[in-house]
């Protein structure tokens, strides 16, 4: 099985392999900020213009077949929530900026792990999206504690391993192929690497 590794550091050129995607969730204020790149990671930060932490999300330009396994090593501060995201539903505004349609988020945070299915709602709905929690595993993760997060997409199941603990979620809407990405929100998140094991679609 093919393995693709990304080690994030000063030499990283994210635009070579990834594109930026925004969220329809009104909680996450849309900005044009991109990931900061440090000596050993990519990260977001507090944005004075919006008086909040930047929501920043990237997806691979390539798509991968169902069966792929994705791992990232990361950590967070405060209410940070490092996320692995998969989606085959990426839409565009008139200016070309991308935003998420249907997608799945595997979220590590201070109280454990959540798996969300994010569903766009029809135009004119009271809310733009439905956040549907499809699995939860409660346990404590400390501030800046090393986080090892792996997801494996198998048919209509997402299998998660987070610091040695396992969690499963099922949905008939899990796609046959998808882009893979990372999202930083609700605090400072640092991603040190990402590995994808799987066949390109």
HELIX and SHEET records of a PDB file:
HELIX    1   1 UNK A   14  UNK A   17  1                                   4    
SHEET    1   A 4 UNK A   3  UNK A   7  0                                        
SHEET    2   A 4 UNK A 188  UNK A 197 -1                                        
SHEET    3   A 4 UNK A  42  UNK A  43 -1                                        
SHEET    4   A 4 UNK A  36  UNK A  37 -1                                        
SHEET    1   B 6 UNK A   3  UNK A   7  0                                        
SHEET    2   B 6 UNK A 188  UNK A 197 -1                                        
SHEET    3   B 6 UNK A  69  UNK A  77 -1                                        
SHEET    4   B 6 UNK A 147  UNK A 154 -1                                        
SHEET    5   B 6 UNK A 157  UNK A 162 -1                                        
SHEET    6   B 6 UNK A 165  UNK A 170 -1                                        
SHEET    1   C 4 UNK A  18  UNK A  20  0                                        
SHEET    2   C 4 UNK A  56  UNK A  60 -1                                        
SHEET    3   C 4 UNK A 177  UNK A 184 -1                                        
SHEET    4   C 4 UNK A  64  UNK A  65 -1                                        
SHEET    1   D 7 UNK A  18  UNK A  20  0                                        
SHEET    2   D 7 UNK A  56  UNK A  60 -1                                        
SHEET    3   D 7 UNK A 177  UNK A 184 -1                                        
SHEET    4   D 7 UNK A  83  UNK A  87 -1                                        
SHEET    5   D 7 UNK A 103  UNK A 109 -1                                        
SHEET    6   D 7 UNK A 112  UNK A 120 -1                                        
SHEET    7   D 7 UNK A 129  UNK A 138 -1                                        
SHEET    1   E 2 UNK A  46  UNK A  47  0                                        
SHEET    2   E 2 UNK A  52  UNK A  53 -1                                        
SHEET    1   F 2 UNK A  90  UNK A  92  0                                        
SHEET    2   F 2 UNK A  98  UNK A 100 -1                                        
END                                                                             
